Amino acid sequence: MAYCVYLLISRCKNRLFSYVGYTKNLKNRLNLHNISRGAKYTRGKKWIIFHKEIYDTKSKAMTREYELKKDRKFRNFLREKFKKLSKNNMYYKNGLQ
């Protein structure tokens, strides 16, 4: 069974928020975050998947999730990448404002 480590991004009141997690079913997990049934931090925001990595074991996925949560440099790099893409209105089509 494959596990996915993901980074979500949300724009709320001109600020960018990011969230890192892992799951077996990414589509279902994103839906839970967007209907405010996922993690408490993600409630009330519209999230999109901006980065994902696939691992073959749960322990590898959990280890990578922990590393991503602590790696502020990489997360800030992804935020800057998102800002550049959103200037081209690529993500505004998905309802992020």
ZAKELUM-994627 format. One record per residue (C-alpha): x, y, z. Coordinates in Angstrom, 1 decimal, decimal comma, always signed. Example, Ala and Ser with C-alpha at 12.3 -4.5 7.8 and 13.67 -1.06 7.14 Angstrom:
NODE     px     py     pz
NODE  +12,3   -4,5   +7,8
NODE  +13,7   -1,1   +7,1
This chain:
NODE     px     py     pz
NODE   +0,0   +0,0   +0,0
NODE   +1,4   +3,4   -1,0
NODE   +1,4   +6,4   +1,4
NODE   +1,5  +10,0   +0,3
NODE   +3,1  +12,9   +2,1
NODE   +1,6  +16,2   +1,0
NODE   +1,9  +19,9   +1,4
NODE   -1,3  +22,0   +1,2
NODE   -1,4  +25,7   +0,6
NODE   -4,2  +28,1   +1,3
NODE   -4,6  +31,9   +0,7
NODE   -6,6  +33,6   +3,4
NODE   -6,8  +37,4   +3,8
NODE   -3,7  +38,0   +1,7
NODE   -1,6  +35,5   +3,7
NODE   -0,4  +32,1   +2,7
NODE   -0,8  +29,1   +5,0
NODE   +0,8  +25,7   +4,5
NODE   +0,1  +22,3   +6,0
NODE   +2,0  +19,1   +5,8
NODE   +0,5  +15,6   +6,4
NODE   +0,5  +12,0   +5,2
NODE   -2,3   +9,7   +4,1
NODE   -3,2   +6,6   +2,1
NODE   -6,0   +8,3   +0,2
NODE   -5,0  +11,8   -0,8
NODE   -8,3  +12,7   -2,6
NODE  -10,4  +11,8   +0,4
NODE   -8,0  +13,5   +2,9
NODE   -8,1  +16,8   +0,9
NODE  -11,9  +16,6   +0,9
NODE  -11,9  +16,2   +4,7
NODE   -9,6  +19,3   +5,1
NODE  -11,8  +21,4   +2,8
NODE  -15,0  +20,5   +4,6
NODE  -13,4  +21,3   +8,0
NODE  -13,3  +17,7   +9,1
NODE   -9,5  +17,2   +8,8
NODE   -6,9  +18,6  +11,2
NODE   -8,0  +21,4  +13,5
NODE   -5,4  +23,8  +11,9
NODE   -7,0  +23,4   +8,4
NODE  -10,5  +24,2   +9,4
NODE  -12,2  +27,1   +7,6
NODE   -9,8  +27,4   +4,7
NODE   -9,9  +26,3   +1,1
NODE   -6,8  +24,1   +0,5
NODE   -5,1  +22,9   -2,6
NODE   -2,4  +20,2   -3,0
NODE   +0,8  +21,9   -4,0
NODE   +3,4  +19,2   -3,4
NODE   +3,3  +15,4   -2,9
NODE   +5,7  +12,5   -2,5
NODE   +4,8   +8,8   -2,6
NODE   +6,4   +6,2   -0,2
NODE   +5,9   +2,5   -0,1
NODE   +5,8   +2,2   +3,7
NODE   +4,0   +4,1   +6,5
NODE   +7,2   +4,6   +8,5
NODE   +9,0   +6,2   +5,6
NODE   +6,0   +8,5   +5,0
NODE   +5,8   +9,5   +8,6
NODE   +9,6  +10,2   +8,7
NODE   +9,4  +12,4   +5,7
NODE   +6,3  +14,2   +7,0
NODE   +8,2  +15,0  +10,2
NODE  +11,2  +16,3   +8,2
NODE   +9,0  +18,5   +6,0
NODE   +7,2  +20,0   +9,1
NODE  +10,6  +21,0  +10,5
NODE  +12,2  +22,1   +7,1
NODE  +11,0  +25,7   +7,0
NODE  +13,5  +26,6   +4,2
NODE  +11,9  +24,1   +1,8
NODE   +8,4  +25,1   +2,8
NODE   +9,2  +28,7   +2,2
NODE  +10,7  +27,8   -1,1
NODE   +7,4  +26,1   -2,1
NODE   +5,4  +29,2   -0,9
NODE   +7,5  +31,5   -3,1
NODE   +7,0  +29,1   -6,0
NODE   +3,2  +29,2   -5,3
NODE   +3,3  +33,1   -5,2
NODE   +5,0  +33,2   -8,6
NODE   +2,4  +30,8  -10,1
NODE   -0,5  +32,5   -8,6
NODE   +0,6  +35,8  -10,1
NODE   -0,2  +34,2  -13,4
NODE   -3,7  +33,5  -12,1
NODE   -3,1  +29,7  -12,4
NODE   -4,5  +29,0   -9,0
NODE   -7,2  +31,6   -8,8
NODE   -9,3  +29,4  -11,2
NODE   -9,6  +26,9   -8,3
NODE  -11,3  +29,5   -6,1
NODE   -8,3  +30,7   -4,0
NODE   -8,3  +34,4   -3,4
